[in-house]
Amino acid sequence: QVQLVESGGGLVQAGGSLQLSCTASGSTFSIRTMGWYRQAPGKQRESVAVITRAGSINYADSVKGRFTISRDNAKTTVTLQMNNLKPEDTAVYYCTAQVMYTNYWGQGTQVTVSS
């Protein structure tokens, strides 16, 4: 079992920055991939950025060049630095951790970008 606790998020004007953090506890040694998804009202949940245990990173096209994901050496905390935020980035952001074929999810944190 893995538990995920998120922090960060909030309200920011367009062009501003926010940082999200997610810390895993429990069976963290078994985590392969960590990352962030988001879900806007009326839309499906989508991948934003993921990072593997080996450090490989994948970003959604919509956030490339603006968001940066990183993971600490202990592989238990993942951070998403979000710059040049746009109103379309408004969503609930969820941290995720993959263990074998199981995905664990955080409770979600709201990010609202005003125009």
CORPE-V266157 format. One record per pair of residues at least 4 apart in sequence whose ideal C-beta (glycine too) atoms are under 7 Angstrom apart, sorted by the first residue. I is the first residue (numbers start at 0). J is the second residue. If there is no record, write none. Layout:
# CORPE-V266157
i/j
I/J
I/J
This chain:
# CORPE-V266157
i/j
0/25
0/26
1/23
1/25
1/26
1/27
1/30
1/96
1/98
1/103
2/23
2/24
2/25
3/21
3/23
3/94
3/96
3/103
3/104
3/105
4/21
4/22
4/105
5/19
5/21
5/94
5/105
5/106
5/108
6/20
7/17
7/18
7/19
7/20
7/108
8/17
8/19
8/92
8/108
8/109
8/110
9/17
10/111
10/113
11/15
11/17
11/84
11/112
12/113
13/84
13/85
13/86
13/112
13/113
13/114
14/83
14/84
15/84
16/81
16/82
16/84
17/81
17/84
17/110
18/78
18/79
18/80
18/81
19/35
19/78
19/79
19/92
19/108
20/76
20/78
21/76
21/77
21/94
21/105
22/75
22/76
23/27
23/30
23/75
23/96
26/98
27/74
27/75
29/98
30/52
30/74
30/96
30/97
30/98
31/51
31/52
31/97
31/98
32/49
32/50
32/51
32/97
33/50
33/70
33/77
33/95
33/96
34/46
34/48
34/49
34/50
34/68
34/77
34/95
35/47
35/48
35/68
35/79
35/92
35/93
35/94
36/44
36/45
36/46
36/47
36/93
36/95
37/45
37/47
37/90
37/91
37/92
37/93
38/42
38/44
38/90
38/91
39/89
39/90
45/59
46/59
47/59
47/62
47/66
48/56
48/57
48/58
48/59
48/62
48/66
48/68
48/79
49/57
50/54
50/55
50/56
50/68
50/70
50/77
51/55
52/74
56/68
58/62
58/63
58/66
62/66
65/81
65/82
65/83
66/79
66/80
66/81
67/80
68/77
68/79
69/78
70/74
70/76
70/77
71/75
71/76
77/94
81/88
84/88
84/112
85/112
86/112
86/114
88/110
88/112
89/110
89/111
89/112
90/110
91/107
91/108
91/109
92/107
92/108
92/110
93/104
93/105
93/107
94/105
95/102
95/103
95/104
96/103
97/102
98/103
